[in-house]
């Protein structure tokens, strides 16, 4: 028999877990280096760039700079997405059929 009370508790638990997951993701920082450290990029768990360092030697080589920046951004975004997937799977794995831990 369907129990609205259990369903409500399950939804509340899911909302609380989703809010906690979002907070946890936002607090993480992911850093990558490309070109032997010529480019250093840091992003938060939401994928927002929070720090970028470019070696001065790249400032006169636009093509190389662009390639290295693209690589760094793609690597950082992959790290963020992998972390989001793992965190979501861990959250779902910690819930039983009624949405509680």
N, C-alpha and C positions, 0 to 999 in steps of 0.2 A: 504494500500500500504506500502511496506517495505521501510523504510528510512535509508540509510546507515549512515547519519549524526547522527541520534538518537542512532543507534546501536554503533557507535564509541564513543559517549558521555557516553553511558551506560557502555561500556567496560572500559573506562578510569576511571569512577567513581568506578567501582568494583575493579580495580587495586589499586586505592588510598585507598579505604576502607580496602582492604586486607593488604596493607603495614602498615596502621595505626593499624589494629588489631594485626599484628605480633609484632609491637613495643610495644603496650599495654601489650600483653602477656609476652613478655620478661622482662618487668619492674616489674611484679608481683612476690611476694614471697609467698610460701605456706609452713607452718611449721606443723609438726606432732610430737607427743610424744607417745611412746609406753612403756609398762612395767612400768607404773606408773611414767614415766619421766626418766627411765633409759637410753632410747634412744631418742634423739632429732634430727630430720632431717628437713632440709630446702631445697626446690627446687625452681627454677625459673619457670616462665610460660611456658618454653619450656621443662620442665621436667628434667633439669640438676641439679644435686646435687650441692648445693653451701655451705652447712654447715652440719656437722655431729658431734654430741657429744655423747660419750659413757661413761656411768658411770663406774668407775674403778672396781666396784664389779663384772661386767660382764666379765672382762678380763680372769678370770679363769674358766669360764663356756661357752665354745665354743658353745654348742648346743643351749643354751638359747639365746646367742648373735645372732646366725644365725637366729633363729626363730623371734626374735624381729626386726632385721634388715629387714628381708623379709616383715614382717607386716608393718613396717614404710615406706618402699619403695612402697609397693602396695597402701597404704593409700594415700601417697603423689601423686603418679601417677594418682589415681582416682580423686583427687582434681584438678589436672592440666587438665585432660581430661574433667571433668565436666565444668570447667571454659572455656575451649576452645569451647565446644559446646554451652554454654550459650552466649559467646561473639559473635560467628558466627551467632547464631539465632537473637541476638539483632541487629547485623549489617544488616542482611537480612530484618529484620522487619522494619528498618528505611529507606528502599529504596522503591520508588514507581516503577511503571512499566517502567519508563525510566532511572532508576538507580541513581536518585538523591534524596537527602534528602529534 
